[in-house]
């Protein structure tokens, strides 16, 4: 099974168009080693021919063009089979509108996510006017076959973050995915948003070969201290990487072959390759994703 990181940044990308934080300035002027990144999404395949997207970012067109395996082989033929959604955030769903030329989209999402996209943002109402949407309800802790020996299991990711529109249901607002190659039994977990590594969430990490995990902020008050926002990472639904109780401290000891930070906010210093925080991550055996990173599971 292949997992390709299409986009490794959080919402807004890196640099973010309206941000002049130290990291965004550095990547623009080249004053420190860093690389631009698009918004968070991955693609998964068992045979390198049929692919499944997990989230569809606003940058999906550029992400597809950057990956030859995702290019059409004949007129109007696409290797993209379906889209799996972790939540209803705009930076994970706006790309669905850019896939409308495909004629139909097989969309895996929880009822809570579908409700928000249909009655809240109205994104699915708009999309349905252009193409058919084949909704496949996502249910927690159920193994769902995709194709060629790949299956997924969604698991609920508890969060106190409130939705802007639509449902306020606690269940299914945010999920992670455990993707398994049934031929080998090896699995990857995609967890781009997590507020707390609860025992139930940690259980889903058992025996996985690769973990792609939320790396939004290094500091909990990162946006506040930079004057880039008024909420902490926790209030936005994310566990910070650094500090006591941070994800690095909790995840570094786990016996997982590859542990990779994704969904990295433009303010996070780990995006700067010479930053002390980046060195700390790497010294603890974890990685910082970049666009185009490919992992064979």
N, C-alpha and C positions, 0 to 999 in steps of 0.2 A: 504494500500500500504506500502510495506517495501522498505527502501533505505539502502543499506549496503555500507559502505566505504571500498573498497578493498585496496586502497592505498591512503595515505594522504600527501605524500611528493611531491615536485616538481621534475623536471628532475634530475636524478642522485641518487635519494633516500636519505635516512638518516641513517648512514653516507654516504657521497659520496666517491666513491673509491679513488679519487685523491685529497681529501680535508682534510687539517689538521686545519681547523678553530676551535675556542673554542668549539662550539657545537659538531662538529664531534669528536673531541678529547674526550669530556666528555662522549658521548654515547659509545665510544669504551672502555674507561678505567673505566667507572662506577663511575667517580669522582663526578658527579652531576646527580640527578634523571632525566632520559630521556629514551625514548624508540625508537628503530629502526623503520623505516617506509619505505614502498615501494612506487613506483611511482603512481601518481594520477589516480584513476579510481573509479567508483561506479557501483553497480548493483541494478536494480529496479525490483520489482515483485508485482503483485496483490494478488497472491495466495500462494506464497512461493514455487512454483513448476516450473513455467515458468519465466525465468529471462532475462533481457535486460541489456547489458553492455553500459555504457556511457564512451567511450574511452577504448582503449586496450593497456595497458602499457607493456613495456618490461618484467615486473614482473608478467604477467598474469598467468603463470602456477602456481607459488607459491601462488598467490592470490586465484586461484580456489581451490587448495588443502587445503587452510586454511579455506574454507567455505563449510561445508558438504552439504548445500543446492545446491551447484553448481556441486556436484559430479555426474557422470553418474550413472543411476539406473540399466541399462543393458548394454550389450556389445555395444560399440560405440554409445550409446544414451546420449545426453547432454541436460540439461535443459536450455542451452543458446539459445535464439531465434534470437537475432539480436544484432548488434553493432551500436551505435550512436556516431558520432564523433563531437567534438566541434571545431576542427582545424586539421591541417596536421602536427603538431609537432611530431618529432620522439618519444618523451616520451609518446605520446598519441596514437601512431599508430603502433609501431614496434611489439606489441603483436599480431597484425593481422596475422603476419607470423607464430606465434606459434599456431594459430587456424586452420592451413591449413588441419590438419588431419580430420576435421569435414566434408570434402567433399564439403561443400558450406557455404557461409557466406552471410547473409542479412546485407547489409551495408547502413546505413543512413548517408549521407554527402551532403554538399552543392556542387554545381558545381565547385566553386572555390577550395574547399578542394580536390575534386576528381581530378581536373586538376593537382594540385600540386603533389598528390600521384601517378598519372599516368605518367605525362610528366616531373615532377621535380625530386622527389626522386626515381621514378620508382618502388615504393613499390607495387603498384597494378599490375604492369606488372609482377613482380616476383610472387606475390600471385596467379594471374590468371593462372600461369603455373602449379600450384599445386591443385587448387580447383576452383569451380565456385564462382563468386562474383556477387551477385544480388544487384545492386546499386539502392537505393531508393533516388531520389533527395530531399534534404531538402530545403524547401521554408520558408522564414520568415513569422511569424504571421499566420500560417495555422495550425489548430488543426488536428493532425494525430493519428488515433487509432492504438494501438499496439495489445493488447490482454487483455481479462478478465477485461475490464473496464478501462484500463490505456490509456491515450493519452499524446502526447507531443506537445508543441509549441516551435519552435526554434525562437530565436530573435537575430538580428545582434548586435555584440559588436564592436563598432568602435575602430580602433587601428591605430596608425601611424607606428607600427612595420612592417618592410618589410620582404617579404618572401625570402628565399635563392634560391628557384627554382620556376619555373613554373609561375603561374598567379600573376599578380600584381593588380588584380581586388580588389577594396576596399570592395565590398559587399560580405559577406559570408566567409571571411577569418577566422573569429572567431565568433562563436555563443555560446549562452547559451541555456539551455533547461528549460522550465517550464513543469513539469511532473504532471499530474492531475489524481487522482482517480475519475473517472466519477460517481461512486456510492455515494461518500460522498461530492464531489466537492472540497476536500482538495488537496493542491498542494505543491510540493517541487520545488525549483529552484536550478539548478546546474550551477555555474558560476565560473569555475576554472581559468579563465583568463579575467581580466577586467582592462583597462587602465584609465577609467573615468566613474563614475556613472552618466551618462547623464540622462536627464529626460526620454528619451525613455527606457533606461535600468531600471531605478527606477520604471517605470510604470509596468514592468513585475514582480516586487516584491510585488505588491499590493495583500493583502489578502493571501499570501502564508503562509503555516504553518511551513515550514522549508526552510532555505537558507543555501546552502553550497557554500562558496564564497572564492575567491582568497585571500590567505594569504601568498603570495610568500615571500615578504621581510617586515621587520618592518621599516627600514629606507630606504629612496629613494636611498641613496648612500652607502648602506650596503656592497655590493660587492667591491666597490672601496675602502672604508675605511679599509676593511679586506685584501686588496690585492688579492682578489679572482676573480676579473674581472674588466673590464674597462667601463661597462655600468651601468647606474642607473636602478632602477626598472622600472621607467616610460619608459625609452628607450627600455627596454625589453618587454614592453606591459603590465605592471602590476602597479596597484595602491598600494603604500605602506600602511601597516596597521596603523602605528603610525604617530604622528605629526599632525599639523594643516592641515585640508583637507584630512587626511588619511581615509581609509575605516572604521576604528573603530569609529572615530568621526561622520561619516556620517550614519553608520548603527546601532550603538547602540541605538539610540532613536526610531527606527522603531518597531512597535508592531507586531513582528514576534515571534512565540513561541520558535523556536530554530534557532539560528544563529551560524553557525559552520565554522571555517576557515579550508580550505583544500588547497592542492597544496602549501605546505609550504617548502620553500627552506632550505637546510641544514644549511645556515648561520643565519637563523632567530632565535633570542633568545627565542621566545615563545615555541620552542621545548624543552627548559630546564624548568622543572616543578617548579624549585625554582627561576626562573628569575623574576625580577621586571616587565618586559614586559608581562610575562605570567599572573602575578597577576593583572595587569591593564586590560588585556583582560577579565578575569573572573569577575572582579569587575564591568565591564560594561555589564555583562549579556551575553557575548558571549563565545563560546567554541573553543577549539583546537582539531581538529579531530585526532584520532589515527586509525591505521588499524584495521578493524573488528568492528568498531562502527556501530551499527544498529539503525535505527530510524523508528518507526511505524508512518505513517502519517494518 
